[in-house]
Amino acid sequence: MEFISKLVGTINGYLYDYVLIALLLLTGIYFTFRTKFSQLRLFNESIRVVMEKPNKEGTVSSFQALMVSTASRVGTGNIVGVSTAICLGGFGAIFWMWIIALIGGATALIESTLAQVYKRRDNSGNSYGGPAYYIESALHSRGLAIVFAVCLILTYAGGFNMLASYNLQSTFAVYSFYNPKVTPWIIGAVLALIVLWCILGGGKRIISTTSTIVPIMGVLYVAVSLIIIVLNYKLIPSVFAQIFKDAFNFQAIFGGFGGSCLMYGIKRGLYSNEAGVGSAPNAAAAADVSHPVKQGLVQMLSVFIDTLLICTATALMCLCSGLAPSAEMAGAPYVQASIKTVFGEFGNIFITAAMVLFAFTTLLGNLYYCDNCLTFINKKEPSKTFMICYRAVAAVVIFIGSGLSMGFAWDFSDLMMALMCLINLPCCFILGKTALDACKDYERQKKEGKNPVFLAKNIGLDAKSLDYWKE
């Protein structure tokens, strides 16, 4: 186990220090300029379209698809991930999380638009899709698409779900009944059983559950964060000054790049908002919309909700508490100690409750993605017996994750996420023209005062390989 942990850490060091940072930044900046800063220019439009009802009653709405992707994005990473970035990387990590989110918004727009263009129709008339499907349909490479699908399953059913389970149980460490040798396994078992019950109901139950829990959870968490920030408003100027000072301390950054605020900001920012990873398009493809770009804009909004709203709420709540971050407090302890300065013991209870809900919806959103990829690999929905066995294994993984070490859980998740990026981002770049043409078509129709409706022929796209957008 020690050898595997060191190997994973070494590979991550190379990927994040050199390859992934360049790929993420270059792709995000490229699409930011090609879409003429869509993140800012079309922000109001993204808010408008999220509330549109689906064309057909009973199908997945833009809002529901947004909640599934947000359920996966807005998870334990928004609490534990942000705390870890601050405690190990410094104040400046928050700035680089913001930058990753801003440029990642354009990447999210492109990948989710592609998922909508190349989505498939199931026997019930509902849609599904994602990177595996646009890689196969547009690039005609089923082999690469299967590799991506396998990486996604290992990332979300494996790495991320183990991490979410570990993060959840770690919040109970502040209570007197917590026994590090026993309590994590008890919590993991309870969590695994509840998730198993929910996922045995299939995608519809997952969508219904997450679309109900996520908005309530997010509003409550931000409200509590704002109370702490407002009560400590005098510290806000100095906190922002320290964030920007650390973010541009390039001597410190390049002196120890692997442990710098820049690196932690990129790692935890990417883990949190997932722009470019290729996960959210799996949810985006399920939405019933009149134009692919509508869902692209909605998924772009999800990145902002995740990082610029909820991650920032966590960061300012911690930093405005007056408590200095330290490596020993990395993770849930720093957040709990910060909220305790205002709410006392209730703070521990609130963070525990928030982590339970965050982790639960994260687990459901992650497994929704995996169901989609299993269908792709099998070329049809797997048999009921297979899915029951798979979901049982997924529950066991959640149970195991509760007892892992934090370092290995983070490293394994980072590695799997990096592999997904290395496949998805180049594919988005190659297929970018289709998404960019769709964006131009959408804006042209908006200027004409129309409710945009997409037809493949309007952008010169061959509709033979498509299930939608023909007439």
N, C-alpha and C positions, 0 to 999 in steps of 0.2 A: 504493500500500500504506500509506503514511504517513497519507493522508487517511482511508482506511477504518479504520485503527487508532484515529485520533483520534475518528472518528464513533462507533465501537463503545464507546470509553471514555466519551464524553459520555453516550450512552444508558444505559450501565451506571450511571454516576454518579447519574442521575435515578431510575432504577428501584430501585437499592439504597438510596439515601439517603432515599427517600420512600415508594415504592409497595410494594416487596417486603417490606421490614422490617415494615411495618404488617400486610400480608396474612398473612405467616408467623406472626407473634406472635399476632394476633387469632384466626386459625383454630386454631392449636395450643392456645391458652388456652381457647377455646370448647369444643373437643372434650375437653380435659383435665377441665373441670368437668362436661360432659355425660356423660362416661364415669366420673365420680367417681374421678378420678385412677387410671385403669386402669394407667398405667405402673408405679405402685408397688403397687397393690392386687392386680393379676393377674400380677405378675412371676413368681412361683413357678409359676403355671399355664402361662405361656408356655414355661417350661423343660420342664415335663412333656409338653406336647403336641408339642413339636418331635421327640420320639423315637417318636411313634406311627407305626406302619406303615400304608401306604396300604390302602384297602379292597380293591383289586383288584391282584393280582400283576402286576408289569411296568409299573405306572403310576408317576408321579412322586410321591415321598413329600414330606412337609412339610420334612424335613431337606434333601432335594435342592433343593427350591425355595428354601429358606433359603440354601443354598450358592451358588446362581446369583445371587440378589440381593446376597449378601454379597461374591461375587466382583466384582461391579460396584462396590459401595460400598467394600469394603476394597481399595483400590488405591493408586496412587502418591500420591493425596491424603492418605493417612494418614501418609506420610513427608514428601514434599515440601510438601504443602499445609499441614501443621501447622508445619513449619519456616518456611515463607513467612509464615504468620500471626504467628508469634512475632517473626521478624526485622523485619517491616515494621509490625506493629500493636502489638507489645509483649506482655508477660507476660499482661496482662488478656484477650487474645484467647482464651486457653484457657477462661476462665470462661464467656465468651459462647458458645463452642462447646458447652460442657456444657449451658447453658440451652436452646440450639436443639435439642439431642438430647433433653432431657427432655420438652419440650413437643411436639417432633416425634414422639415415640413414639405419642402419641394420634392424631395425623394419620395416621401409618403404619398404625395399627390400622384406622382408618375406610376409607382408600383401598384397602387390601388385602382387607378384608371385602367392599367393593363389587365388587371384581374377581372375587371368588369367587361372589358372588350372581349376577352377570350373565355368567359365563364361558360359552363355547361348547364344543360337542363336535365333534371332527373325525371323519373317516371311519374312523379306527382306534379310536375310542372314548375317546381322550385329550382332555383339556380345555386350553383356551387362552383368553386374554382380557387385560384391562387397561383403562385409562381410556378409550381410544377406543371400546371395546365398551360400557362402561356409559354413556358420553355418548350413543352412538347408541341403545341399548336403552331407557334410562330417560328421557333428555331429548329423544329423537327428533330429534336434530340431527346428521345424518351429515356435513354440511359442517364443523361445528366439530370433530367427531371426526377428520376427515381432516386439518384444520389441526394438531391436536394430534399426530397420527401423523407428519406431515411434520416438525414441530418436534423430535419425539423422534429421528427418524432423523438430522436435522442435528446434534442435540446429541450423540448417542452414537456414530454412525458417523463424524461429523465432528469437532466440538469436543473431546469427551472423549477420543476415540481419538488425535487428534493430540497432545493434551496428555500422555496416558499414554506415547506414543512418545517425545516430547521429554524427559519426566521420566526415562525409562529410560536414554536415551543420555547424559543429563547426568551420571549417576553414574559414567561412565567417564572424566570429565574429570580425575580425580585420578591417572590412570595416565600413565606416561611416553610410551606409544605413541599417546596421544590427539592427533589433529590436528583442530582445530575445523572445518576446511574439508572434511575427507574422512571421518573416523571416524563422525560422526553418520549419514551416508548409508549407510555399510556396515552399521552396527548396525540402522538402519531397514529396510534391504533384508532382512537375515536375519530380523528380527522379523516383517516382513510375510509372508514366505514360510512361516514356521512357523504363524502364525495362519491363513493361507489354507488350508493343509493341514487344519488342525483344523476350520475352519468349513465346509469342503466336505463334512464328514461330517454336517452338519445339527445340529438341536437336541439329539438324543440324545447325540451325541459331546460337545457342549458341556457338557451336564448331567453326564455321566460324568467328564469331565476336571476341571471345577471342584469337584465334590463330593469329589474325591480330593485335589486340591492345596490348597484353601483351608484346611481344618482344620490340616494339617501346617504350612503357611506361617504361619498366625496364632499357633500355639502356640510355634514356634521364635522368632518375632519378639518376642513378649511375654516369653519366658524370658530372652532376651538383654537386653531392656530392664530387667527386674527385677534382673538381676545388677549392672548399672550403677547403678541406683537404690539398691540395698542397700549397695553399696560406698561410696556417697556419702550415706548416710542422714543424716548430720549437717546436710546442706544442705536436707533436705526441709522443715523448718519455715519457713525463710527463703524458700524457693521458693513455698510456698503463701501466705505473707504478701504476697509481691510480686504474685502473681496476683490476690489479692483487692484489694490496694491500687490496682493499675492498673485493674482492672475497674470500680471505683467512683470513678475520678478523672474526674468528669463535666466539670470545667473543661477538661481536655485533650481529652476525647471530643468535646464540642460546639465546641471551638475549631478542630478540624480533623477533622470528622466522617468525611470520605471516606477518611482514612488512619488512623482511630482503631482501637483494639483492638476496639471494639464492631462496627465494620463488617467488619474482617478476620475476627472470630470468626463473624459471621453468614455471610459469603461462603464461607469455607473450611469452616465447619460444615455448611452446606447442601450444598456440593459433596461433602463426605465422606459424610454420612449419607443425603442425598437424600430425606428425609421430606417429602412433599407435592409432590415434583417429578413423580411419576406414573410412575416407572420400575419400582420394585419390584413394583407390582401385576401387571405383565406376567409376572413369575416366579411370583407368588403364585397366579395363576389356573391354573397348570399342576398344582398339587398336588391329589392325590386325598384329600379329607378328608370327614368326615361332617357338618361344620358350618362355614360360612364364617368364623366368628369364630376358629376354631382357627388358620387360616392368618393371620388378622389379628394374632393374638397372636404368632405366630412371626415375622412381619415386624417387629413392634414390637421383638422381641428383637434383630433384626438391627441396628436403629439403635443399641441399647445396646452390642452387640459392637463395632460400628464406632467410635463416638465415645467412649463412656465407658470402653472397654477399650483398643482399639488406638491411637486418637488420643492418649489420656491417657498411654499407655506411651511414645509418641514424645516427647510434651511433657516429661514428667518425666525421661526419659533425657537429653534435651538440656539442660534447665535444671539438673539435678543434676550435670551434668558439670563445672560451674564455669566454662564458657566463656560469655562475654557475647554475646548475639545482636547481629547488625549487618546492615544492608541488603546489604552486600557478600556476606554468607554465606547469603542467602535461598535456600531450596531444599535440594537434596541436600548441598551443602558443609557446612552447619551440622550436619546429622545425622551425616555422615561424620566430621567433626572431633570431635564429642561422643563417638561410640563408639570413636574412636581413642584417647581418653584412657585407656581401660581395656584394650582389645584390640589396640592398636597397629595395624600394617598389616592384620591380619586383619579389623579393623573395616571398612575400605574394601571388602574382598572380600565380607564378610557383607552389607553394605548393597547392594552391587551385585547379589548373588544374590537378596536379598529383593526388590529393585526389579524384577528380571527376572520373578520369580514373581508379584509384585503386579501388575505391568503386564500380564503375559500373561493372568492370570485376569480382570483388568478388561476387557481387549479382548474376551475371549470372552463375558463377561456382557453387555457393551454390545451386541454384535452379535446376541445371542440376543433382546434386546428389539426390535432393528430388524427381525429376521425376522418377529416377531409383528405389527408394524405394517404391514409390506409385505403380509402376508396379509390384514390388515383392508382396506387401500386397494384391493386387487385383488378383494376379496370371496371369495377362495379362495387356496389356496397357489399362488404364481406358478410358471410353468413352470421346468423344470430349467435350460433355457438362460438364462432371465432371472436366476435365482438365481446361476448360475455367474458371469455378467457382473457382477452386483451385488457379489458377494463379491470379485471381482477388483478392482473399483473401491475397495471398502472397504480392501483390502490396500494399494492405491496411496496412499490417504489416510494410512494408518499410516506409510508410507514418507516421504511429504511432511512429516508432522508432526515427524519426527525432526530436521529442519533448520530449523524455524521459530524465531522469537524467543520467549522465555518470556512476555513481556508480552502479545503478541498472542494466544498460545495460551490464556492465562488469561482475557483479556477476551472472546474469542469464546465460550469455554465458559460463562462467566458470563452472557452475553447469551442464549444458547440455553436455558440452564437457567431463566433468569428467565421467558422466554416460556412454557415448559412449566408453570411454577408459576402464571402468570397465567391459564391455562386450567383446570388441574386443581383448584386450591384452591377457586375459586368453585363448580365442579361438585360437589366433595365437600361443600361447605357446603349446597348445594341438595338433594343426595341424602342428606344426613347422617341424616335420620330413619330411612331403611331400614337403614343400618348400626347405628344406635343401637338400633332395635327388635330387630335380630338379636342384639346384645350382651345385651339384656335376656332374650331367649329362651334364649340360651346359659346365662346365669347361673341362670335359673329351673330349667332341667333339671339343672344341676349341684347345686343345692340339694336337688333331689328324688332325688339319688343316681344319676342316669342318665348314660350316655355321650351327650352332646348330639347329636341328629340334627335337621337343619334341613329344614323344609317351608315353602315360600313362603306357603301359606295361614295358617300359624301367626302371621304378622305382618301378615296382610291384604294380601299382595302378589299382584298378578295374575301368574299363572304362564304366561300365553299367550306372553309375549315371552322366556321363559326356556328354556334347553336342559336345565337341571338343576333339582333341588329341587321337582319337581312331585308325586311320590308316593314 
